[in-house]
Amino acid sequence: MKKLSIINNNLTLLIVAAMVLGLGLGYYNPNLSTYISEMGSDTTNYPLAAGLILMMYPPLAKVNYSLLKDVFKDVKIMKISALLNWVVGPILMFALAYIFLRNYPEYMVGIILIGVARCIAMVIVWNDLAEGNREYAAGLVALNTLFQIAFYGVYAWFFIGVMMPLVGVDVEFISIPFTDIVKTVLIYLGIPLVLGFMTRYISVKYKSEQWYNDKLLPVISPISLIALLLTIIIMFSMKGDMILKLPMDVLLISIPLAIYFIVMYVISFYVNKRNNISYDKNVAISFTATGNNFELAIAISIAIYGVNSSQAMVGVIGPLIEVPALLLLVRVSFWLKKKYYSNN
């Protein structure tokens, strides 16, 4: 079994440290929140907007869209992956959000925004650790990226604006126009997508694929983590009023997320096994379907509901649960491999 890098292995601790630092800054400098809020116009805060775009840029610069042809050739895998990612995953997350958070509509919205944001970054890490097929994982990430550009706004509007009222959850004070969601997605996913694509295209054309992967990507990659941590510090420096209720809220939000990761992975693995898909490709599909794009969920939550919103806080809590949960699922993968693929 491969080892996780020091940074990825301590990602949960880094996020907690950023939260604590932000809370400390807000406590010792109460004017900080006002100062940050004034750095923008209308609903856009310039430092946060820049940070959110930079947060999305490295994952999208890593996507190799040339691998899409390999995924499209394997029609069965493409169909199964699309079903798990864009039907089973969002519906499962919505159901869990309703079961545990129907009396907390803002948190429920935050969970939904995570559920419809399919993983395009850390899935490569989990896939590699579990000895999955790297090419298929990269190809499925590219496919999910295109799907998110096209359908994230539609999905978010459908589950928040249609499904939540349908199951009796009051969304009058949190509902948002469909056009606002689409515009926000185009800004915070579209801009970094173009930047990431052009970075790869120009680098590969004038240098080489190997130079891009070995030299430039290691320089670009830390930008995402730095931007994420700075965003969290800013968010929590402005959240002094939520300190007292934070521990119980974290627990409340963590339960549906933890259940989602475990159930989604088990469903994905067994669906793939029943379709006679090899272990390495099974792992690639399963982790792609199980992971979520928290960077996008955080960006959308902040852009639409504000940096002080409960929806944004849910997005931050997401990776606190995902990292240990998916590390556990890496070990589960090897156990399932031994149990169901031992004859191979």
N, C-alpha and C positions, 0 to 999 in steps of 0.2 A: 504493500500500500504506500502510495506517495505521501509526502509530508506537505502540510500547508505552510505557506510562507509566514514569517514572523508577523507581518502586518495583518494578513488575512486571519491568522490564528488568534490575534488579539483585537479583531475588529470590534467585537462587542464591548470590550473594555475601553477602547478608544472613543466609541460613541458615548458611553457612560461618562467618561472623563470630560468630553465636550459639553455634555449636558450640565455637569457639576460646575465647570468653568463658566458657562453662560449664566447659570443661576447666581454664581458668586459675583460676576461682573454686574449683573442687574441689581443685586442686593447692595453692593457697595457704591454703585453709581446710579441712582434712580433716574437721573436725567438722560442716561444712555438710550433708553427706549425712545424718548422724544427725539433725540438727535438722529437716531437711525431712521425713524419714521419720516423725518423731514427730507431725507435724501432721495427724493423722487417726485413724481407728478401723477395726479389722478390716483389710480390703484396700483401703479408700478413703482416699486422700490428699486432703484438702480443697482445698489450693491447686491441685493438678493437676486435680482434678475440675472446679473452677470454671473453670480455664483451658481445659479441653477443651470444656466446654459453650459458653463464650464464643467459642471457635475455630470452632464449627459454627454459631453464631447468625447472623452476617452473611450467609453464603451462602444460608441458608434464608430469611432476611428478604428476599433479592433475588428469590426464586422467585415468579413471577406465575402462580398456579394457574388464573386465568381463561383463560389461553392454551391450557389442555389441550383445550378444545373444538375448537380449530383442528387439533390433532394427531390427535384421534380422528376428525375428519371425513375426514382423508386416511389411509384404511385401509392402503394400500400402504406408505406411509412409516412408519406406526406399527408394522407387522409387521416391516419390515426393521430398524428401529431396535431393537425388542425382541429380534430374533434376534441382531444384532451385539452388543448390550450384555449380554444375559443368557444367551446360549448360546456364541457364538464367543469373546467376550472372556474370560470366566472359564476356559473350557477351554484357550484358548491360553496364558494366564498360568500355569495349573496345569502344562501340558506343559513350558513353559520352566523353571518352578521345579524340576520333576522332573529335567530334562536337566542343569541346571547346579548344583542345590543338594540333590540327593537324599542326599548324605552330610552335609548340614547341616540337619537337620530343623527347627530353630528358625528359621533364615533362610527355609526353604521355607514355613513357616507364615506368616511375615511377608509374603512375596510373595503368597501366596494371599489373605490379608486385604486386600491392595491390589487384587488382581484382581477380587474380588467387590464392591469399593466403586466404583460407577460415578460419573463426574464430575458434580458439581452446582455448581461454582464457576468455576474458571478457563476452562472451556469457552467461556463467553461472550466472554472476552478473545480466545482463539485464533480463534473464529468471526468476530469483528468484524475482526480483523487480516487474515483471508483473504477478507473481503467475503462472508461467508456470510449466510444468512437469519436475522436476529436473532429474529424471532417464533418461527420453528420451533425454533431453538436453545433459546430460553427455554421453549417448550412441552415439548420433549424433556427438559430439565432437571427440569421439574415432574413429568413422568412417571417419570423415574428416581428422584426423591425418594420418591414413593409406593411404587415397587417396592422401594427399599432398606428402607423401614419394614417392608414385608410379608415380604421374602424374604432380606435380608442374613443374618439368623441361620441360616436354613435352608441357604443356600449355604455359609456358613463351616463349619457343622457337617458338611455333606455332603463337602466337599473335604478337610477336615482329619480328620474322624472316620471317613469311609468310604473315600474315594479314596486317601488316603495309605497306609493299611494294605493296601489292595487292590494297590497297586503295589510293596509290599514295604518301605515306609518305617516305621520304628519310631516310633510316636507315643505310646507308653505314658506317657512322662514329660511330654508336652506336650498330651495330649488334654484337652478340656474338655467338661463336660456341655452339652447343647443348651440347657437352661433358663438357664444362666449367660450364654451368648451372647445369647439373646433379651433377657434382663433388661438386659444392658449396652447393647445396641442401643437399647432403649426409653429408657434414661436419657440416653445421649450423642447420640442422634439424635432421640428423641421430644421431650425437653424443649426443645431449641433449635428444633425444628420448630414446636411450639406457640407459643413466644415469637416466632419469626419471622413466623408466620402472623398472630398477633394484632397484632403491630406494623404489618404492612402493612394489615390489615383496618381497624383503628381509625384509622390515619393517612389512608387513602384515604376513609374514610367521613366523617371530621370535617374533613379538609383537602381534599386532591385527589391524584390520581395524579401529576400534575406536581410538586407540592410534595414528595411522598414521594420521587420519583426525584431531584429536583434539590437538595433541602434536607436531608432526613433520611438517605438512603442514603450520601451522602458522609461523614456523621458516623459512621454505624454501621460502614461497610466496614473502616476501619483496625483495628477491634477484633480481627478475625480474624488479621491479620498479627501484631499485638502479642502476642496470646495464643499464637500458634504459636511466635514467637521466644522468649517467656518459658518456654514448655514445653520447648523445645529446650535453653535455658540450664540449666534445672533438671535435665533428663535427663542432659546431659553433665557437669554438676558432680558427678554421682553415678556416673560411668563411668570413674574413673581407672584401674581394673584392665584396661580394654580398649584403652588408648591404643596400646600397641605393635603390636597386631594389627589396628588400625583401617584403615590404608591398604589392605592386601590384602583385607580384608573388604568395604570399600567397592567395590573393583574387582569382586570376586566377585558382589556383589549387583547392581551396575550393569549387568552384561552382559545378563541376562535382561530387565531393565527396558528397556534401550535397544532390544533386538531386538523386544520387545513393541510399543513405540510405533510403530516403523517398519512392522512387518508388519501390525499391526492397522489402521493408517491406510490402507495400500495395499489390503488386503482390502476395507475398508469403501468406499473410493472406487470401486474397480472393480465391486463388487456394485451400488452405486448407479448407476453409469454404464450397466451392462448392463440395468438396469431403467428406463432413460430418465428418470432424475431430473435436474432442472436443477442447474447448478453450485452456485447459492447454497444449495439444500436439501441437495445432496450434501455440501457442506462442513459444514453444521450437523449432519448425521447422523454424518459421519466423525469429527469432533472430539469429539462427544458419546460415541461408541463408543470412542475412543482414550484420552481423558483418564481419570484416576482420582481418587477422593475420598480424598486422602492424610490430610486432617484426620480423617475417620472411621476410617481404618485405624490412625492413631496413637492415637486415643482408645480404640478397642477393644483394641489391643495393650497399652496401659498399664493399662487397667482390668482386663484378664483376666490378663495375664502379669507386669505390674509395670513400673515406670519404668526399672529396670535391665535389662530383658529384651532379648535379641537381636531379638525380634519388633518391639519398639518402635523399635529402631535402624534396622531395615529401612524402617519407615514414614517416618522422618526423611530417609533417603537418597533416598527416592522423588522428592520435588520437585527435588532436586539434578539428577536426570537428566531429569525431565519438562520443566522449563522450557526448557533449551536444545534438547531433542529436538523439542518442539512448535513452538518458534520456527523450527527448520529445516523442519518440516512445513508451516508457513505459506508458506514460499518454495516448497516442493514443490507446494503447492496451486495456486499461480499457474502453475508450469511445466506441471502436468497440465491446467489450464484452457486454456492456450495450445495444448496438444497435442490435447486431446479435445473442447474446446468452442469452438474457433476459428470454426467455421461458425455459431455461435449469437450 
